[in-house]
Amino acid sequence: MARISIDDAVLDISGGEPRLLGSRCRACGTHTFPVQSGCVRCSGDDMETVRLGTRGELWAWTVQAFPPKAPPYLGDTDRSTFEPYGVGYVQLPEVRVEARLTEARPEHLKNGMEMELALVPLATDDDGNEIVTFAFAPSGGAT
Amino acid sequence: MSDVAIVGIGMHSFGRHDDLSGMEQGAIAVRRACADAGVAWDDVEFAIGGSRDAGQPDKMVPMLGLTGLPFQNVINGCATGGSALISAYNTIKAGAGDLGIVIGFDKHGRGAFVPSTPPSGGRDWYGGSGLALTTQFFAMKINRYMQQHGISRRALARVAAKAFRNGAKNPMAWRRREMSEDEILEAPMLSYPLTQYMFCSPGEGAVALVLCRADRAGRHARRPIFLDAAVIRSRRFGSFEVLAPSLAIEDGVGPTVDASRAAFEQAGIGPEDVALAQLQDTESGAEIMHMAENGFCHDGEQEAMLEAGETEIGGRFPVNTDGGCIANGEPIGASGLRQVYENVLQLRGDAGVRQVGGDPKVAYTHVYGSPGISGVTILSR
């Protein structure tokens, strides 16, 4: 059984550490996530795909306390076993990225706290592969 | 004076109506609006309709009569109703029609809206990961705002309690049971810091408005209400919007600020001239933030305003006098037009037990929705 990314064009797990892929505008330097063909700032269309940084600060957050509908959600939707998860924007050096958070307790979440990229399992596909997506975890286990 | 007047209003109640399709509710609203204006369907020169989930609006024409009128369909997220109204307003201003009707209706399933995020060839990584819920955005935005501007959880409960109190006075509302602030605060947390009763729910309902050239309004209405501004704006770089996988690092203003400024400019008045407002309250925090984004207070002042009851029907500046989205639910196609319907009632002096005092002359509406769009109208009499 292998571990596979929810989407290799968004989350690259082929190397030693997971990386998010975004776009950088060659004209104005603005970054977006995920990869896109035009620039949100200057309307340019000369974009290059880049690996985004893996560490940043929590900028906004909430806790998802009810199971999302499936589809599209791939994770656990059983109300009796569903575990709430954090959701937030993490300010990376290039751009603020929306992501799951591994921490779901409000008293342990605070804007400005240091976060780093991590992987969380979502589901197992028909071939027995574990599908993972990206999340941010408090750095240094400082919860 | 404005170029466009609202001379007829019609509504089908909001809520759940298992025995009626969304489109049938729309046709009922049309007949009521025409009756209110004293016009026959045959007199209507053009129609603009909006619905997200209840069918293509122009398919309702057989229920009303096949008169051959031009009928355009509008879909624009949560601003669908507002966009339909703006299209009709512009049609009349441009001289392309003298008398038209705007129709908004919808019928959504139970539970939160299912995001539609077309996968980029692979899996739907956004929704698949457990992101892409509108509830998450509103929770994150108000959570950040509360920390920045000193808004309490009690203030969130005050907004929701007011919504249910006003809804209880509105025969067209869905949620008509008053609820205490503590009951709202102690309800299950859906998305921190927002509990179940702080959110609106997708629902059903319909509204229709008959519009005509302002200089002919006297033919159709004893008390015409004038549409002084109708504006929509989409988001700019640097704003914080719903369903955004990433945000710019620099902060800019959102589409509500842009739409509000443009509407005040169009109407030639300022926020201090407005007697009451219907503001997008997808959840109670949205109403609080939208009070400031629309120019009616500074960031953070909402806490004291709510504590003093200033936004109650009897307060200095009533907000969401019909119970807003929280008490009415949100049938996307109809929601923005519900706000206009309520303001017309208030300006005519026909709002009954919900009537705002002081003989209001100017009223304001605001919608906000996915993927970062705002619509504002300013009405006067």
Contacts between the chains, C-beta under 8 A, distances in Angstrom:
chain1	res1	chain2	res2	distance
A	6	B	122	8.0
A	6	B	123	5.6
A	6	B	125	4.6
A	6	B	128	5.7
A	6	B	129	6.1
A	7	B	119	7.7
A	7	B	120	7.4
A	7	B	122	4.4
A	7	B	123	5.5
A	7	B	125	3.9
A	8	B	122	7.2
A	9	B	120	6.4
A	9	B	121	7.4
A	9	B	122	6.3
A	10	B	125	5.0
A	11	B	125	7.3
A	22	B	246	7.3
A	30	B	248	7.2
A	31	B	246	7.8
A	32	B	246	5.7
A	33	B	245	5.8
A	33	B	246	3.8
A	34	B	120	7.5
A	34	B	125	7.9
A	34	B	245	6.1
A	34	B	246	7.7
A	40	B	237	5.7
A	40	B	248	7.0
A	41	B	237	4.9
A	41	B	248	7.2
A	59	B	144	7.6
A	59	B	247	8.0
A	60	B	140	4.2
A	60	B	141	7.1
A	60	B	143	6.6
A	60	B	144	4.4
A	60	B	240	7.8
A	61	B	140	6.2
A	61	B	143	6.5
A	62	B	136	5.6
A	62	B	139	3.7
A	62	B	140	4.8
A	62	B	143	5.8
A	62	B	191	4.9
A	62	B	192	5.2
A	62	B	193	7.8
A	63	B	189	7.5
A	63	B	191	6.7
A	63	B	192	4.3
A	64	B	130	6.2
A	64	B	133	7.1
A	64	B	136	6.3
A	64	B	191	6.3
A	65	B	188	7.4
A	65	B	189	5.3
A	65	B	190	5.7
A	65	B	191	6.4
A	65	B	192	7.2
A	66	B	190	5.8
A	68	B	112	7.9
A	68	B	127	7.4
A	68	B	130	5.3
A	68	B	132	8.0
A	68	B	133	5.9
A	69	B	111	6.7
A	69	B	112	7.1
A	69	B	114	5.2
A	71	B	114	7.9
A	71	B	124	7.3
A	71	B	127	7.3
A	71	B	128	8.0
A	72	B	114	7.4
A	72	B	115	6.7
A	72	B	117	6.8
A	72	B	124	4.5
A	72	B	126	7.7
A	72	B	127	3.0
A	72	B	128	5.3
A	72	B	132	7.0
A	73	B	127	6.3
A	73	B	128	6.4
A	73	B	130	5.5
A	74	B	123	7.4
A	74	B	128	4.3
A	74	B	129	7.5
A	74	B	130	8.0
A	75	B	129	8.0
A	75	B	130	5.6
A	85	B	130	6.5
A	87	B	130	7.6
A	87	B	131	6.5
A	87	B	136	4.8
A	87	B	140	7.0
A	88	B	140	6.8
A	89	B	140	6.9
A	89	B	247	6.1
A	91	B	249	6.4
A	94	B	249	7.8
A	95	B	246	4.9
A	95	B	247	7.2
A	95	B	248	7.0
A	95	B	249	6.4
A	96	B	246	6.1
A	96	B	247	4.1
A	96	B	248	7.2
A	96	B	249	6.2
A	97	B	245	7.2
A	97	B	246	5.2
A	98	B	131	5.9
A	98	B	244	6.6
A	98	B	245	5.3
A	98	B	246	6.5
A	98	B	247	7.6
A	99	B	131	7.4
A	100	B	129	6.3
A	100	B	130	6.1
A	100	B	131	7.1
A	106	B	192	5.1
A	106	B	193	7.8
A	111	B	144	6.6
A	111	B	147	6.4
A	122	B	128	7.0
A	122	B	129	7.0
A	122	B	130	7.8
A	131	B	123	7.8
A	133	B	125	6.9
A	133	B	128	7.2
A	133	B	129	4.1
A	133	B	130	7.8
A	134	B	129	7.4
